[in-house]
Amino acid sequence: MLLSTGRPPEVQILGVNFNEGDEVVCSKESEANPSIEATTRLHDVRTVSTISHDMNDAIPVLRVGRFDIPERIAAHGTFVRLAGKPR
C-alpha cells in the first residue's frame, strides 16, 4: 500500500535487545541478479511488556519497533523474509 503512494514499505518487529536507531541490514537476492544489500535504522521503538521484567531480571524487556525497507530493496512483487542475528 505504501509503495503505491511513493513511500517505502514499513516493517514492524516485536522482540528483545534492540533500541531506537539500531541498524537494520536488508538484502535482496535473485537467481538472475546479483545480491543487493542496504541499511536502515529502527524507529518508534517502545517497550510493550508488562512490569514482570522489573521483578525478575531473567525476563527480558519486550519491545516493538519499525523500520522502512530501503528503496533499493523495495519493489512491487518483492517478498520479505526477516532473519535476525543474536547479539
N, C-alpha and C positions, 0 to 999 in steps of 0.2 A: 504494500500500500504506500509506504514512504517513497519507494522508487518512482512511483507514478507522479509524485509531487516534486521530484527532483532532489529529494533528501535521501541520504543513505539509510538503509535499514538499521534497526537497533536491536541488540540482543540484551535480555535481562538475565542475570545469573543469580543463583542463591547458593551460598556456601560459607566457608570459613577462611580465615587467614588472608584476606585481601583488603585493600584500602583505597580510598579516593586517590586517583592519579596513577595507580599501578598500571604498568604497561601490559597491553594485550597484543599478542602476535597472531595475526590472521594469515592463513595461507590458502592458496587455491591450486589444485592440481588437476591436470587433464592429460590424457594419453597423447593428445595431438599437440599440446602446447607445453612449454617449459613451466615449471612451478613458479608461482608468484607469491611473495611474502610482503606484508605491510603491517605496520604497528599503529595502535590507537591507545587511548587511555580510558580507564574506568571513571565513570562519573555518577553522581547521585547515589553514592554508597551510603547505606544506613543500616543500623542494627535492627533486626526484626525478631530476635529471640526473646524468650521470657527472662526473668531475672534468675533463673536456675543457675546460670554460669557464675553469678555473683556469690552464690553459696557454695559452689563446687568448682574449683579451678580445673578439674578434669573435663568439664563440659565446655566445649568451645563456643565462642560467640558467633551466632548465626547472622550473616549479613546478606544484603541484596544490593546489587549494583547494575549499572548498564554501560554498554559501550556501543559506539557506532561502527558498523562494518565499513572499512575504508573503501573509497570509490574504486580503487584498483581491483578490489576483490568482489564488490557487489555488482551484480548484473541480473537481468531478468533470467529466470530459469536456473539460477545458482542454488545449489543445495548447501546448507550449513551443517557442519559437524563440529561439535565442541570437544576439544581434547585438552585437558588440563595437566599440569605437572606439579607434583607436590613440592613444597618449599621446605 
